[in-house]
């Protein structure tokens, strides 16, 4: 089955700097790659996703890149703010009609943004 | 929209007791998922439903676990009997399908002593 590895496990950045989180996946059939943000005591919340027919996607300060050949994808957060502090998860799925939400998650990255 | 609603938020029970977790998906969402989060195993899928029918329960760890979806607005995850290793945060999530994102509830934190 699919295996998703995520690095780093913790990331400390100064406010205003950029943060980058990297994930690799094993199943070449995976074609849907969402990123979730989880705050303390809450469920994961989708922040951005990318599908395999796209190499890069941007939404304000957040961007995701995908390299299908190398089977890795990354999350980039620019101009970080204290409210960006949270645990971030990458995930992958085959993206078929019935398996869209059958996500294999990475282990998570604890991001701390210091003022 | 109230989002995915889970109850209770916290559950503390003794080993051997029956535990029932509840979920109300977002109205109109045809897919419902149960995930479990632990420090050791991270977020893992237990079971999911499409139009109230279980599609894949391969993630359910043991026969002690069962899930039902009697109608489009309600699902339960039951553990009987519970064991200390079942302690985790259990999340319910729903989606309209067709490539739309998964929406998670805020989870039920289960502690089995």
Interface residues (C-beta under 8 A of the other chain):
Chain A: X32 X34 X36 X41 X42 X43 X44 X45 X46 X49 X51 X89 X95 X97 X98 X100 X101 X102 X103 X105 X106 X107 X108
Chain B: X4 X31 X33 X42 X43 X44 X45 X48 X50 X55 X56 X91 X93 X95 X97 X98 X99 X100 X101 X102 X103 X104 X105 X106 X107
